[in-house]
């Protein structure tokens, strides 16, 4: 299919309902208000979706609770087969899903294709994990327990409320849905308003599986209705991916339910004297500006040893200059549109504030195409800790490059942040690898790669303001189940 011909939902060989999926049915009526979904490059209206009402959300929560026992009674084999079937359905529709992601999320098409491939992997991992996720033998045959045996079995905790962001509208949904289904937990999903269509398309695929009506429901709704989902005691867990401000607010109001938060960050890399500079510059340029930096583990802060700083800066600027910006349907484009006008304006304001405060522009720092919300890949130096481009999550095509006088100083500067999601360390010194592992206060450290590296089975999550709990299929399933001890 020619990408240039795909500009509306009618062009896709995949059914996308303009309705909410509630208790096994598509409901086209809502609260009387609508969510407009735009093509993020052309600005065309892709769909007008009804906002679910509070009564509809209540109905969905009730259906999820009703599905709890039937889902828990599904055998491990049944759950695994359902997920294997879902992986096949995603594979069958992979081209249409990638184009849908490109249109509604503004994601460069090659990156969108990669997201769909990852979603297939995530689903297959869950299918496999459903067959081996188990408890453990507990040794109690001592002291007062002499002569006894004990073991645990893991049971699903019940319905999971899932709230997902716009930037990975398929795979970040699957990182919640696939483990939940593998564990036997019903899901009520609230997707991001900027890019909900992929979740609705997924709902159509899951509808083809032999699951209870309340096993998977997806509702587009306003914040007040979403908070009803979060607060309701019938939901056993909240799994949220998004901004730190919203995530911690939801944790504060969700009551006693279990919580997993995958939030943002201002991810950093350290480049020491032993790093292979040309390769490092190429990786960091991609890691900072791919998808216009709209990735929670996008490289934002770069700390380079003084002895190689000037040489590395030249290499990095050259790599940045070679990046292509523009229409995300172009396979050569890596820096496409920002998600909306508000984010486009905010990024320009933050960059100008840094420049006014004394930061130096190495490249970029200007709008490239305001009509399409494309901002130039930007690199700043001479920033201070209080500047937003340094201390906050930019979530745009902006990075800072700073000189460090020692390796220990660079690690300290990585840690000098309220965030702690992932970090990258470019080094060929084993002692530096060990020191990074001991000192960096982050959820994951990538050696000779950018913070944006992620394989879907690995434990993923942050510390400090970057989150709570871990994703990655097996680790998410642990969050969605509880061990029940039997002693005899």
C-alpha positions in Angstrom: 0.0 0.0 0.0 1.3 3.5 -0.9 1.7 5.5 2.3 0.8 8.7 0.4 -2.6 7.3 -0.3 -3.4 6.5 3.3 -4.8 9.6 4.8 -8.2 8.6 6.2 -9.6 5.6 8.1 -11.5 4.6 5.0 -8.2 3.8 3.3 -7.2 1.2 5.9 -8.0 -2.5 5.4 -8.8 -2.7 9.1 -12.1 -1.9 10.9 -11.8 1.0 13.4 -15.0 1.5 15.3 -16.0 5.1 16.2 -17.4 3.8 19.4 -16.5 2.6 22.9 -16.2 -1.1 23.5 -18.3 -1.9 26.6 -19.3 -5.4 27.8 -18.8 -7.0 24.5 -20.6 -4.3 22.4 -19.7 -1.2 20.5 -21.6 1.8 21.9 -21.8 4.7 19.5 -23.6 7.0 22.0 -21.8 8.8 24.8 -22.2 11.8 27.0 -22.9 14.1 24.1 -19.4 15.4 23.7 -16.8 14.2 21.3 -13.1 13.6 21.0 -11.6 14.8 17.7 -8.6 12.8 16.4 -6.4 14.5 13.9 -3.9 13.3 11.4 -0.8 14.7 13.1 0.9 15.8 9.9 -1.9 16.9 7.6 -4.2 18.1 10.3 -7.2 16.3 8.7 -9.9 14.9 11.0 -9.5 11.2 11.2 -12.5 10.5 13.5 -15.0 12.0 16.0 -15.3 9.7 18.9 -18.1 9.8 21.5 -16.8 10.5 25.1 -18.1 7.7 27.4 -20.4 8.9 30.1 -19.9 8.2 33.8 -22.8 5.7 33.6 -21.0 3.8 30.8 -17.8 3.7 32.7 -19.7 2.3 35.7 -21.2 -0.3 33.3 -17.7 -1.2 32.1 -16.4 -1.6 35.6 -19.3 -3.8 36.5 -18.7 -6.0 33.4 -15.0 -6.3 34.3 -15.9 -7.4 37.8 -18.4 -9.9 36.4 -15.6 -11.3 34.1 -13.2 -11.7 37.0 -14.2 -15.2 38.0 -14.6 -16.6 34.4 -11.1 -15.2 33.5 -9.5 -16.7 36.6 -11.0 -20.1 35.7 -9.5 -20.1 32.2 -6.7 -22.6 32.1 -3.1 -21.5 31.4 -3.4 -23.2 28.1 -6.6 -21.3 27.2 -5.0 -18.0 28.0 -1.9 -18.8 26.1 -3.8 -19.9 23.0 -5.9 -16.7 23.1 -2.7 -14.6 23.1 -1.1 -16.7 20.4 -4.2 -16.0 18.3 -4.0 -12.3 19.1 -0.4 -12.2 18.0 -1.5 -13.8 14.6 -4.2 -11.2 14.2 -1.8 -8.3 14.9 0.7 -9.8 12.4 -2.1 -10.2 9.8 -3.0 -6.5 10.2 0.6 -5.2 10.8 0.7 -2.8 7.8 -2.7 -1.2 8.6 -1.8 -0.8 12.3 1.6 0.8 11.4 -0.2 3.3 9.1 -2.8 4.0 11.7 -0.1 4.8 14.3 1.7 7.0 11.8 -1.4 9.0 11.1 -2.9 9.4 14.6 0.4 9.6 16.6 2.6 11.3 14.0 5.2 8.5 14.3 7.6 8.0 11.4 6.4 5.1 9.4 9.5 2.9 9.9 9.4 3.5 13.6 5.6 2.7 13.6 6.4 -0.6 11.8 8.9 -1.3 14.5 6.3 -0.7 17.2 3.9 -3.2 15.7 6.7 -5.8 15.5 7.4 -5.2 19.2 3.7 -5.5 20.0 3.7 -8.9 18.4 6.7 -9.9 20.4 5.1 -8.6 23.6 2.0 -10.7 22.9 4.0 -13.8 22.2 6.0 -13.4 25.3 2.8 -13.2 27.3 1.5 -16.3 25.6 4.6 -18.2 26.7 4.7 -16.7 30.2 1.0 -17.8 30.7 2.3 -21.4 30.7 5.2 -20.9 33.2 4.1 -18.2 35.5 3.9 -20.0 38.8 4.5 -19.9 42.6 7.3 -21.5 44.5 8.0 -24.2 47.0 8.5 -22.7 50.5 10.8 -24.6 52.9 8.9 -24.8 56.3 10.2 -28.1 57.4 12.1 -26.8 60.4 11.4 -25.6 64.0 7.6 -25.4 64.5 7.0 -26.4 60.9 8.9 -29.7 61.1 7.3 -32.4 58.9 5.2 -29.9 57.0 5.3 -28.9 53.3 4.3 -25.5 51.7 4.1 -23.9 48.4 2.5 -20.8 46.8 0.3 -20.5 43.8 -0.2 -17.1 42.0 -3.8 -15.9 41.5 -5.0 -13.0 39.4 -5.8 -9.9 41.5 -8.9 -8.9 39.5 -9.8 -6.1 37.1 -7.0 -3.8 36.0 -7.6 -0.1 35.1 -5.1 0.8 32.3 -4.4 4.4 31.2 -1.9 4.7 28.3 -0.1 7.6 26.5 -0.2 8.7 22.8 3.4 7.9 21.9 3.2 4.1 21.7 -0.6 3.5 21.1 -0.2 -0.2 20.5 2.9 -1.6 22.3 2.4 0.3 25.5 -1.2 -0.9 25.5 0.0 -4.4 25.0 2.5 -4.1 27.9 -0.6 -3.8 30.1 -3.2 -5.9 28.2 -1.0 -8.9 27.3 0.3 -9.6 30.9 -3.2 -9.0 32.3 -4.8 -11.5 29.9 -2.0 -14.0 30.6 -2.5 -13.7 34.3 -6.3 -13.9 34.0 -7.2 -10.3 34.8 -9.9 -8.3 33.0 -8.9 -4.9 31.6 -10.6 -1.5 31.3 -8.5 0.6 29.0 -8.6 4.4 28.7 -6.3 5.4 25.8 -4.8 8.8 25.2 -7.2 11.3 23.6 -4.6 12.3 20.9 -4.2 8.7 19.6 -7.1 6.4 20.7 -7.8 4.8 17.3 -5.2 2.1 17.6 -6.6 0.9 20.9 -10.1 0.7 19.3 -8.6 -1.3 16.4 -7.0 -3.6 19.0 -10.4 -3.9 20.6 -11.8 -5.2 17.3 -9.1 -7.9 17.1 -9.6 -9.0 20.8 -13.3 -9.2 20.1 -12.4 -12.2 17.8 -11.0 -14.1 20.7 -13.1 -16.5 22.9 -13.0 -14.3 26.0 -15.8 -13.2 28.4 -17.5 -9.9 27.3 -15.9 -7.9 30.1 -12.4 -9.2 29.6 -11.3 -6.3 27.5 -13.1 -2.9 27.3 -11.8 0.3 25.8 -13.4 3.7 26.6 -12.5 7.2 25.3 -13.5 9.6 28.0 -12.8 12.9 29.8 -10.6 13.2 32.9 -13.5 13.2 35.3 -14.8 9.9 34.0 -11.3 8.5 33.9 -10.9 9.4 37.6 -14.1 7.4 38.3 -12.3 4.4 36.9 -9.2 5.1 39.0 -11.2 5.6 42.3 -13.6 2.7 41.9 -13.0 0.0 44.5 -14.1 -2.7 42.2 -10.9 -2.2 40.2 -8.0 -4.1 41.8 -5.1 -2.3 40.2 -4.1 0.8 38.3 -1.5 0.6 35.6 -0.6 4.1 34.3 1.9 5.3 31.7 2.2 9.0 31.2 3.4 12.2 32.8 4.8 12.2 36.4 2.3 15.0 37.5 -0.7 13.0 36.4 0.6 9.7 37.5 1.3 10.7 41.1 -2.0 12.5 41.3 -3.8 9.3 40.3 -1.9 7.3 42.8 -3.0 9.7 45.5 -6.7 9.3 44.7 -6.9 5.6 43.8 -7.4 4.2 47.3 -6.1 0.8 48.3 -5.6 -0.8 44.9 -2.3 -1.9 43.6 -0.5 0.7 41.5 2.2 0.6 38.7 3.4 3.9 37.3 5.6 4.2 34.3 6.4 7.9 34.1 8.8 10.2 32.3 12.3 11.5 32.7 15.1 13.6 31.4 17.3 10.7 30.5 21.1 11.2 30.4 24.1 9.7 28.8 27.8 9.8 29.9 30.6 9.6 27.3 34.1 8.9 28.8 37.5 9.1 27.2 37.5 5.4 26.2 34.3 5.6 24.1 34.3 5.0 20.3 33.2 8.6 19.5 31.9 8.2 15.9 29.5 5.3 16.8 28.5 7.0 20.0 27.6 10.3 18.2 25.5 8.4 15.7 23.6 6.5 18.4 23.0 9.6 20.5 21.7 11.6 17.6 19.1 8.9 16.9 18.4 8.4 20.6 17.7 12.1 21.1 15.7 13.1 18.1 13.8 9.9 16.8 10.1 10.6 16.8 10.9 14.2 17.7 12.1 13.2 21.1 8.6 12.1 22.2 9.8 9.1 24.0 10.1 8.9 27.8 13.6 7.5 27.6 14.7 9.8 24.8 18.3 11.1 25.3 18.0 14.6 26.8 21.2 15.3 28.8 24.7 14.4 27.4 27.8 14.7 29.6 31.1 14.2 27.9 34.6 14.0 29.2 36.6 17.3 28.7 39.4 15.6 26.9 37.2 14.4 24.0 34.5 17.1 24.3 35.4 19.2 21.3 35.9 16.3 19.0 32.7 14.6 20.1 30.7 17.8 19.7 31.8 18.2 16.1 30.8 14.6 15.4 27.4 14.9 17.1 26.5 18.2 15.3 27.3 16.5 12.0 25.1 13.5 12.8 22.2 15.8 13.9 22.5 17.9 10.7 22.1 14.7 8.7 18.7 13.8 10.2 15.7 14.2 8.0 12.6 16.0 9.3 9.2 16.2 7.7 6.3 13.9 6.7 6.2 10.8 8.9 5.0 8.8 5.9 8.5 9.3 4.3 10.6 6.2 5.3 13.7 8.5 5.5 12.2 10.8 8.1 13.1 10.4 11.8 12.0 13.8 13.2 8.3 14.3 12.4 5.5 16.4 13.8 5.0 17.1 17.5 1.7 15.7 18.8 -0.1 19.1 18.9 0.3 22.9 18.7 0.5 23.3 22.5 3.6 21.1 22.7 5.1 22.8 19.7 4.7 26.2 21.3 6.0 25.0 24.7 9.2 23.5 23.3 10.0 26.8 21.5 9.4 28.7 24.7 11.6 26.4 26.8 14.4 26.7 24.2 14.2 30.5 24.1 14.2 30.7 27.9 17.4 28.7 27.9 19.0 31.0 25.3 17.9 34.1 27.1 19.6 32.6 30.2 22.9 32.1 28.5 22.7 28.8 26.8 24.5 28.4 23.5 23.0 26.9 20.3 25.0 24.3 18.7 22.4 23.5 16.1 18.6 24.0 15.6 16.7 26.0 18.1 14.0 27.1 15.6 10.7 26.0 14.1 11.2 24.1 10.8 7.6 23.9 9.7 5.0 25.5 12.0 2.1 24.5 9.9 3.0 20.8 10.6 4.3 21.3 14.1 7.9 20.3 13.2 10.7 21.7 15.3 14.3 21.5 14.3 16.5 19.0 16.1 18.2 21.2 18.7 21.4 20.9 20.7 22.2 23.4 23.5 25.3 23.9 25.6 26.1 26.1 28.6 22.8 25.3 30.3 22.2 25.7 34.1 20.5 23.2 36.4 17.4 25.4 36.8 16.6 25.6 33.0 13.6 23.5 32.0 15.6 22.0 29.1 17.8 20.5 31.7 15.7 19.9 34.8 12.3 18.9 33.3 11.2 16.4 30.6 11.3 18.2 27.3 9.5 15.5 25.4 10.6 17.1 22.1 13.6 17.2 19.8 15.9 19.1 22.3 19.1 17.9 24.0 21.8 19.5 26.1 25.6 18.8 25.7 27.8 19.6 28.7 31.5 19.1 29.6 32.5 17.0 32.6 35.8 17.2 34.3 35.7 13.6 35.7 33.8 10.4 35.3 32.5 10.7 38.9 31.3 14.2 38.3 29.4 13.0 35.2 27.6 10.3 37.2 26.7 12.8 39.9 25.2 15.1 37.3 23.1 12.2 35.9 21.8 11.7 39.4 21.2 15.4 40.0 17.6 15.0 38.8 14.2 14.3 40.3 13.9 11.6 37.6 15.5 8.2 37.3 14.2 6.1 34.5 17.1 4.9 32.3 20.6 6.1 31.5 23.3 5.3 29.0 27.1 5.0 29.6 29.5 5.0 26.7 32.7 3.4 27.9 35.2 0.6 27.2 36.5 0.7 30.8 35.2 -2.1 32.9 35.8 -0.2 36.1 33.5 2.6 34.8 30.8 0.0 34.0 30.9 -1.2 37.6 31.0 2.3 39.0 27.9 3.3 37.0 26.0 0.2 38.2 26.8 1.1 41.8 26.1 4.8 41.7 23.5 5.7 39.1 20.0 6.0 40.7 18.0 4.8 37.7 15.9 1.8 36.8 18.2 0.7 34.0 21.7 1.4 32.7 22.6 0.8 29.1 26.3 0.3 28.4 27.4 1.6 25.0 23.9 2.4 24.0 21.3 5.2 24.6 18.7 5.2 27.4 16.0 4.5 24.8 17.1 0.8 24.4 14.3 -1.5 25.5 13.6 -5.2 24.9 10.0 -6.1 25.7 10.8 -8.9 28.1 13.2 -7.0 30.3 12.2 -5.3 33.6 11.4 -1.7 32.8 10.6 1.1 35.1 12.1 4.0 37.1 12.8 5.4 40.6 12.2 8.8 42.2 9.6 10.7 40.1 10.0 8.3 37.2 7.6 5.7 38.5 6.7 2.8 40.7 6.9 -0.9 39.9 8.2 -2.6 36.7 6.8 -3.6 33.3 8.2 -6.3 31.0 5.7 -9.2 30.6 6.9 -11.5 33.5 7.4 -8.5 35.9 4.0 -7.0 35.0 2.4 -10.4 35.7 3.9 -10.5 39.1 2.3 -7.1 39.8 -1.1 -8.4 38.5 -1.1 -11.6 40.6 -0.7 -12.4 44.3 0.8 -15.5 45.9 -1.5 -17.6 48.0 0.3 -19.9 50.5 -0.8 -23.5 51.2 0.8 -25.4 54.1 0.0 -29.0 55.0 
